[in-house]
Amino acid sequence: MTENDALLKATGIIKRFPGVTALSAVDFQLNPGEIHCLMGENGAGKSTLIKVLTGVEQPDAGEVFLTGRRISPKSPQQAQELGISTVYQEVNLCPNLSVAENIFIGREPIRFGSIHWQRINRRSAELLAKLNLHIDVTQPLERYSVAVQQMVAIARALDISAKVLILDEPTSSLDAQEVEMLFKVMQQLKQEGLGIIFVTHFIEQVYAISDRITVLRNGELVGVYETALLPKVQLIAKMIGKEFDGSAEGTNMAGKAMQKNDGNAYLTVKGLGRQGSIQPFDMNINKGEVLGLVGLLGSGRTEMARMIFGIDQADTGEIFVKGQKVKVNSPAAAIRCGIGFCPENRKTEGIIETLTVRENMILALQVKLGWMKYIPRKKQEEIAAKYIELLNIKTFGPDQVVRTLSGGNQQKVILARWLLTEPELLILDEPTRGIDVGTKVEIQKLILSLANDGMSVVFISSELDESIRCCQRMAVLRDRKKIAELTGKEIEEKFVMQTIAEVQ
């Protein structure tokens, strides 16, 4: 297949946002009858590239061609009219309308001045039958599963003569049977000559369905590869920016740094799981230990952490704290059990931007004490001053509005919030993401110091080097399943990457 035969081709795409270049001269090519996976970790540029292809964002430089003709879609609707349709993880249809109405919304056939409902319903049933789906199209969309809703979105795309179908994380909320159903439809559409861009974080699915893989990292094109010729471990190496030549070695400093781990489990998890989120897993978290949750983005690390902290409710399993069975069905219950949690997205789930440094710090402690035991203002100021000094937070004072701080200092405020509750287990989800190198080192040293003082720490980081430096033990996840635990000499770069990639 030559470049002249390409169905969709993007060349030299550059997209800048204030302070960051999201895409740097990226090329991409999709051929007719091809399933092409777009891979990369957070911030790689996948979403931005899709937005450029579908008219959500306009590129600062570069060109896009569809069937050899240059196009410049100014909106998703215009891209759709040209033949580029997208089905997102969160299906962007109207759940209160019928299946048929969703397929024909905005394109309803008219007969004698009124909508031709008989034709809409008949045509919708025919479209879905081509996808091997036989349902009552007059029923509200919300009555059907996410998998069916995605099929409806695909049927709509086909009816408007899509040439390119973009599936953005379509399997995130599907079970194994629903994924198999989707893959059959994808193979069918591929045979009919449709080009499919498939975005997923599930490595096994990439190798089950795709013909080629394009890897992006930090807004740049790493390469384009034939799926059958690219070993899984090599794919992972390219995504995280490691040259896997068999000689790479990480340095695990945690074993020497932490001497207080006595092997006694603070928290024990047995068969904890949630359908559509993460498969049931067993795990011990020992006193004075930094336990790393490692795996690619989408492997289930955050889902596991949220379930332990009670944000998401488990369908199965039990949690024990110091040998006693506990019910952790909310963050408040987790706090009472001595657990703290610094979330991945500090902007939306961590800080409250309109509050001050002091107010942000005392929130979790106030919850722990209960609202009937209000912390006096003077005590709040004393607490804030102490932790500003302890964590070296760069601020004008406790009453500075937290949104005016740098990202690293905001992260320290969230850490202070949980340290104030004196947790026995602290869960840190990407605590160093998006902050400067100096602050990263400070936070890493703090983590090791806390563990050395007897605190248990669950540590999640997308940077493998960082996990290797900080963790005494690792739980490895892939495709939302815990697949292995690593200790001692196993915690080195080559072995960890092989474990993430290996078929179990």
C-alpha positions in Angstrom: 0.0 0.0 0.0 1.6 3.3 -1.1 1.1 6.8 0.3 -1.0 7.5 -2.8 -3.4 4.8 -1.8 -4.0 6.2 1.7 -7.5 6.7 2.8 -6.6 9.4 5.4 -3.2 11.1 5.6 -1.9 13.8 7.9 1.5 15.3 7.3 3.5 17.7 9.5 0.7 18.3 12.0 1.7 21.0 14.6 -0.6 22.1 17.4 0.4 24.5 20.1 -1.5 25.5 23.2 -0.3 28.2 25.7 3.0 26.9 27.1 3.0 23.6 25.4 3.4 22.0 22.0 0.8 19.2 21.9 1.8 17.9 18.4 5.2 18.4 16.9 5.3 17.7 13.1 3.3 14.5 13.4 2.6 12.3 10.4 -0.2 9.7 10.3 -1.6 7.5 7.6 -4.7 5.2 7.5 -5.3 2.8 4.7 -8.6 1.4 3.4 -9.6 -1.8 5.1 -7.2 -1.3 7.9 -7.5 -1.2 11.7 -4.8 1.1 12.9 -4.1 1.5 16.7 -3.1 4.9 18.0 -1.0 4.4 21.2 0.7 6.5 23.8 0.7 7.4 27.5 -0.9 10.5 29.0 0.2 13.6 27.2 1.4 11.7 24.1 -0.9 13.7 21.8 -3.4 11.1 20.8 -6.5 13.1 21.8 -5.1 16.2 20.1 -4.4 14.4 16.9 -8.0 13.0 16.8 -9.3 16.5 17.5 -7.4 17.9 14.5 -8.6 15.1 12.3 -12.2 15.7 13.3 -12.3 19.5 13.2 -12.5 20.1 17.0 -9.1 21.8 16.9 -7.4 23.6 14.0 -3.7 22.8 13.4 -1.1 25.5 13.5 0.7 23.8 10.6 0.4 20.7 8.5 -2.1 19.2 6.1 -4.9 16.5 6.2 -5.9 14.5 3.1 -9.0 12.3 2.7 -8.9 10.0 -0.4 -6.2 12.2 -1.8 -8.1 15.5 -1.4 -7.0 18.1 1.0 -9.5 18.8 3.8 -9.7 21.3 6.6 -12.8 20.4 8.7 -13.8 23.3 11.0 -16.1 21.2 13.2 -17.0 17.6 14.0 -20.1 18.0 11.9 -18.1 19.1 8.9 -15.7 16.2 9.4 -18.7 13.8 9.6 -20.1 15.2 6.3 -16.7 14.6 4.7 -16.8 11.0 5.9 -14.9 11.0 9.3 -17.0 9.8 12.2 -16.0 9.3 15.9 -17.4 7.0 18.5 -16.2 8.0 22.0 -15.9 6.1 25.2 -18.8 8.2 26.6 -21.3 7.8 23.8 -22.4 11.2 22.7 -26.0 10.4 21.9 -29.3 11.3 23.6 -30.3 8.5 26.0 -33.9 9.8 26.4 -34.6 9.4 22.7 -35.3 6.1 20.9 -32.6 4.1 19.2 -34.0 5.1 15.8 -34.2 8.8 16.7 -30.5 8.7 17.7 -29.5 7.2 14.4 -31.4 9.7 12.4 -31.2 12.8 14.6 -30.8 15.9 12.5 -31.4 13.9 9.3 -35.1 12.8 9.8 -36.9 11.9 6.5 -40.0 14.0 5.9 -43.3 12.7 4.4 -46.3 15.0 3.9 -44.8 17.6 6.2 -44.2 15.2 9.0 -41.3 12.9 10.1 -41.6 9.5 8.4 -41.3 7.4 11.5 -42.0 4.1 9.7 -39.0 4.7 7.4 -36.8 5.7 10.3 -37.6 2.6 12.3 -37.3 0.3 9.4 -34.0 1.7 8.2 -32.5 1.7 11.8 -33.4 -1.9 12.2 -31.7 -2.7 8.9 -28.5 -0.9 9.8 -28.3 -2.6 13.2 -29.0 -6.0 11.6 -25.9 -5.5 9.4 -24.0 -5.2 12.7 -25.6 -8.5 14.0 -27.7 -6.5 16.5 -31.4 -7.2 16.7 -33.2 -4.9 19.1 -36.4 -2.8 19.4 -35.3 0.5 17.8 -38.4 2.3 19.2 -37.2 1.9 22.8 -35.2 4.6 24.6 -31.5 4.3 24.1 -30.9 4.4 27.9 -32.5 1.0 28.3 -29.6 -0.7 26.5 -26.0 -1.4 27.6 -23.0 0.8 26.8 -22.0 -1.8 24.2 -25.3 -1.5 22.4 -25.2 2.2 22.5 -21.8 2.1 20.8 -23.2 -0.1 18.1 -26.0 2.5 17.6 -23.3 5.2 17.3 -21.5 3.1 14.7 -24.7 2.5 12.8 -25.3 6.2 12.6 -21.8 6.7 11.3 -22.4 4.1 8.6 -25.6 5.6 7.5 -23.9 8.9 6.8 -21.4 7.1 4.6 -18.4 7.2 6.9 -15.1 6.4 5.2 -13.1 6.7 8.4 -14.3 5.4 11.8 -12.5 6.6 14.9 -13.1 4.5 18.0 -11.8 6.3 21.0 -11.5 4.0 24.0 -14.6 2.1 23.1 -13.9 -1.0 25.2 -13.2 0.7 28.6 -16.7 -0.1 30.0 -17.3 -3.4 28.1 -17.0 -6.9 29.4 -15.2 -9.7 27.5 -18.3 -10.8 25.6 -19.2 -7.2 24.5 -15.6 -6.6 23.4 -15.8 -9.8 21.3 -19.0 -8.5 19.7 -17.4 -5.1 18.9 -14.3 -6.8 17.4 -16.5 -8.9 15.1 -18.2 -5.7 13.8 -14.8 -4.0 13.4 -13.5 -7.0 11.3 -16.7 -6.9 9.2 -16.3 -3.2 8.5 -12.7 -3.7 7.7 -13.6 -6.3 5.1 -16.0 -3.7 3.6 -13.1 -1.3 3.1 -13.6 1.1 6.0 -10.6 2.5 7.7 -10.7 2.3 11.5 -8.5 4.2 14.0 -8.7 2.4 17.3 -7.5 4.1 20.5 -7.1 1.8 23.5 -4.9 1.2 26.5 -5.4 -2.5 26.5 -2.3 -4.2 25.1 -3.9 -7.6 24.4 -6.7 -5.9 22.4 -4.1 -4.1 20.3 -2.6 -7.4 19.3 -6.0 -9.1 18.9 -7.5 -6.6 16.4 -5.0 -4.2 14.8 -3.0 -4.3 11.6 -0.6 -1.4 12.4 0.3 0.7 15.3 1.3 4.4 15.5 3.1 5.4 18.7 3.2 9.0 20.0 5.1 10.3 22.9 5.2 13.8 24.3 3.5 15.2 21.1 6.0 13.5 18.8 5.8 10.6 16.4 7.9 7.7 17.7 7.1 5.4 14.8 4.7 3.3 12.8 4.8 -0.5 13.1 3.3 -3.6 11.7 1.5 -5.1 14.8 2.6 -8.7 14.0 6.3 -7.6 13.8 6.4 -5.6 17.1 6.9 -7.5 20.3 4.8 -6.3 23.2 7.8 -5.4 25.3 9.1 -3.3 22.4 5.8 -1.5 22.2 5.8 -0.7 25.9 9.4 0.6 25.6 8.5 2.9 22.8 5.5 4.3 24.7 7.4 5.1 27.9 10.6 6.2 26.2 13.0 3.4 27.0 15.4 1.7 24.6 14.8 -1.9 25.4 18.2 -3.5 24.4 18.4 -5.9 27.3 21.0 -3.8 29.1 18.8 -1.1 30.7 18.9 -1.1 34.5 16.9 0.8 37.0 18.2 1.5 40.6 15.9 0.5 43.4 16.8 2.7 46.4 13.7 1.8 48.5 15.1 -1.4 49.9 18.0 0.4 51.6 16.0 3.5 52.5 13.2 1.7 54.4 14.1 -0.4 57.4 10.8 -0.2 59.3 8.9 -2.7 57.2 8.4 -5.6 59.6 6.3 -7.7 57.1 3.2 -7.2 59.1 0.2 -6.3 56.9 -1.5 -3.0 57.7 -4.1 -3.6 55.0 -5.2 -6.9 53.4 -7.4 -7.1 50.4 -9.1 -10.4 49.4 -11.0 -10.8 46.1 -11.7 -7.1 45.7 -13.2 -6.3 42.3 -15.7 -4.2 40.4 -17.4 -5.3 37.1 -16.3 -3.1 34.2 -13.5 -1.5 36.4 -11.0 -4.1 37.7 -10.9 -7.9 38.1 -10.9 -9.3 41.6 -7.5 -9.1 43.3 -5.7 -10.1 46.5 -3.0 -7.8 48.0 -1.2 -7.0 51.3 0.1 -3.6 52.1 2.7 -3.9 54.9 3.6 -1.4 57.6 6.4 0.9 56.6 6.4 -0.2 53.0 6.1 1.6 49.7 4.1 -0.6 47.4 4.1 0.4 43.8 1.2 -0.1 41.4 2.8 -0.3 38.0 1.4 -0.8 34.5 0.5 1.2 31.5 -2.2 3.9 31.5 -5.5 2.2 31.7 -4.1 -0.9 33.4 -6.3 -0.5 36.5 -3.9 1.3 38.8 -6.2 4.2 39.6 -9.3 2.0 39.7 -7.6 -0.2 42.4 -6.6 2.9 44.5 -10.1 4.4 44.3 -11.7 1.1 45.4 -9.4 0.8 48.4 -10.3 4.4 49.4 -14.0 3.8 49.0 -14.6 6.2 46.2 -15.8 3.4 44.0 -17.8 0.6 45.5 -16.5 -3.0 45.1 -18.9 -5.7 43.8 -16.9 -8.5 45.4 -14.2 -9.0 48.1 -13.2 -7.9 51.6 -10.8 -5.4 53.2 -9.0 -6.0 56.5 -7.2 -3.4 58.5 -4.7 -4.8 61.0 -6.5 -8.2 60.7 -10.0 -6.8 61.4 -12.6 -6.8 58.6 -13.8 -3.3 57.8 -16.3 -1.8 55.5 -14.8 0.9 53.4 -17.8 2.2 51.4 -16.9 5.9 51.3 -13.8 8.2 51.6 -15.0 9.2 55.1 -15.0 5.5 56.1 -11.5 5.1 54.7 -10.3 8.2 56.6 -11.6 6.6 59.8 -9.6 3.5 59.0 -6.4 5.6 58.8 -6.2 5.8 55.0 -5.4 9.0 53.0 -5.6 9.5 49.2 -3.9 12.0 47.0 -5.8 11.7 43.6 -4.3 11.7 40.1 -6.0 14.9 39.0 -5.1 17.6 41.5 -7.1 20.3 39.6 -10.5 18.5 39.5 -10.2 16.0 42.4 -7.6 17.5 44.8 -7.5 21.2 45.4 -10.5 23.5 45.8 -9.2 26.4 43.7 -11.2 29.2 45.3 -10.1 28.3 48.9 -6.9 29.3 50.6 -3.8 27.2 51.3 -5.0 26.9 54.9 -8.6 26.0 54.0 -7.4 23.3 51.6 -5.0 21.8 54.1 -7.5 21.3 57.0 -10.4 19.8 54.9 -9.6 16.1 55.5 -8.7 16.6 59.2 -12.0 18.4 59.7 -13.8 15.4 58.1 -12.0 13.0 60.4 -12.9 15.1 63.5 -16.5 15.6 62.4 -18.1 18.9 61.7 -19.3 19.3 65.3 -15.6 19.6 66.3 -14.7 22.7 64.3 -11.0 23.5 64.2 -10.5 27.1 65.6 -9.1 29.6 63.2 -5.9 30.1 65.3 -5.3 26.4 65.3 -5.8 26.2 61.5 -3.2 28.9 61.0 -0.7 27.1 63.3 -1.2 23.9 61.4 -0.8 25.6 58.0 2.3 27.4 59.0 3.9 24.2 60.3 3.3 22.3 57.1 4.3 25.2 54.9 7.7 25.1 56.6 7.8 21.3 56.8 7.1 20.8 53.1 8.9 23.9 51.9 5.7 25.2 50.2 6.4 28.4 48.2 3.6 30.7 49.2 3.0 34.3 50.5 1.2 32.8 53.5 -1.6 30.4 54.7 -4.3 32.7 53.3 -3.0 32.8 49.7 -5.6 31.4 47.3 -4.3 27.9 46.3 -5.0 28.3 42.6 -2.3 31.0 42.4 0.4 28.5 43.5 2.5 26.5 41.0 1.5 22.9 40.3 4.2 21.5 42.5 3.2 23.6 45.5 -0.4 22.7 45.0 0.6 19.1 45.1 2.4 19.8 48.4 -0.7 21.4 49.8 -2.7 18.2 49.0 0.1 16.1 50.7 -0.1 18.3 53.7 -3.9 17.8 53.8 -3.5 14.1 54.2 -0.4 14.2 56.5 -2.5 16.2 58.9 -4.8 13.3 59.4 -1.9 11.2 60.5 -2.7 8.3 58.1 -1.3 4.8 58.6 -1.7 4.2 54.9 -1.3 7.0 52.3 -2.3 6.3 48.6 -0.4 8.6 46.2 -1.7 8.6 42.6 0.7 10.3 40.3 2.0 12.7 43.0 4.8 14.1 40.9 3.0 14.5 37.5 3.5 17.9 35.9 5.9 19.4 38.5 9.5 20.4 38.2 12.4 18.1 38.8 13.5 19.7 42.0 10.0 19.3 43.6 9.8 15.8 42.3 13.0 14.9 44.2 11.6 16.5 47.3 8.4 14.5 47.2 10.3 11.3 46.5 12.5 11.9 49.5 9.4 12.6 51.6 7.8 9.4 50.6 10.8 7.3 51.6 11.0 9.3 54.9 7.3 8.6 55.7 7.8 4.9 55.1 10.9 4.9 57.2 8.9 6.3 60.0 6.4 3.4 59.7 3.8 4.7 57.3 2.5 2.4 54.6 2.4 4.0 51.1 0.8 2.9 47.9 2.6 4.7 45.1 1.4 5.1 41.5 3.5 6.7 38.8 3.6 6.5 35.0 7.4 7.1 35.2 8.9 3.6 35.6 12.3 5.1 36.8 10.4 6.8 39.7 8.6 3.7 40.7 11.8 1.7 40.7 13.6 4.3 42.9 10.8 4.5 45.4 9.1 1.1 45.7 10.1 -1.8 47.9 7.5 -4.1 46.3 5.5 -3.8 43.1 2.1 -5.1 42.0 2.0 -5.3 38.2 -1.3 -4.6 36.4 -2.3 -5.1 32.8 -5.7 -4.7 31.2 -7.3 -4.1 34.6 -6.0 -7.2 36.2 -3.3 -7.8 38.7 -0.8 -10.2 37.0 2.2 -10.3 39.3 4.1 -9.0 42.4 7.8 -8.1 42.2 10.3 -7.8 45.1 14.0 -7.4 45.6 16.1 -7.9 42.5 13.0 -8.3 40.4 12.5 -4.5 40.7 14.7 -3.5 37.8 13.7 -1.9 34.5 14.2 -4.8 32.2 12.3 -7.3 34.3 9.4 -4.9 35.1 8.9 -4.1 31.4 9.0 -7.7 30.5 6.4 -8.5 33.2 4.0 -5.8 32.0 4.3 -7.1 28.4 4.4 -10.8 29.0 1.4 -13.0 28.2 0.4 -14.8 31.4 
